[in-house]
Structures are given as C-alpha cells and as structure tokens.
C-alpha cells in the first residue's frame, strides 16, 4: 500500500481541494493509522464532521505515521549494525 503523506504531496492539495475530494486517500490513511492513532483515524473519515476537524486529523495521522516509519527504520538499522536500539521518551 502506498500513501502520499508528505507535506509536498497531499497537504497543500487537501488545503486547496478539501478532504472530500480525496476521500479514498483519507480512508487509506485512516486504515494505516487506526492501530496506533485511533482518534485521528476516526476523525479522518468522519464525513459528518467539519472540514477543519478532518484537516487536523490528517496532520495528527501524518505525524504519527511518520514517527512510526522513522522508528521502524531506526530499529532496522540498529539490527543491521548489531547495535541495540533505544528510544528516548521526553
């Protein structure tokens, strides 16, 4: 599954065209983050809700997904180099 989540890709387009014009992408992103950002996932596809709520949910979901991807890459790199991985929690 491929989801365009970078600010250069979908962000400005959502702001200009609205989330309803990209319903399929919103639903795919909601599916992708439902396990670790359930509130954002629900708000992304709440078509009875406000546009601003869906845009905010997109930002939260995007951030959560990017963090998840970065964590997975760091763990993979640590495993490849034989070094232990840790995560600093602020």
ZIWO-V562464 format. One line per field, one symbol per residue. psi: psi as a letter, one per 40 degrees, with the letter a starting at -180 (. if undefined). A space follows every 10 residues. Layout:
BEGIN
psi=???
END
This chain:
BEGIN
psi=hhhheiddcd ddddddeidd efdddddddd ddeddegddd ddddfgeeai dddddddddd dddddddddd dddddddddd eeiiiihhh.
END
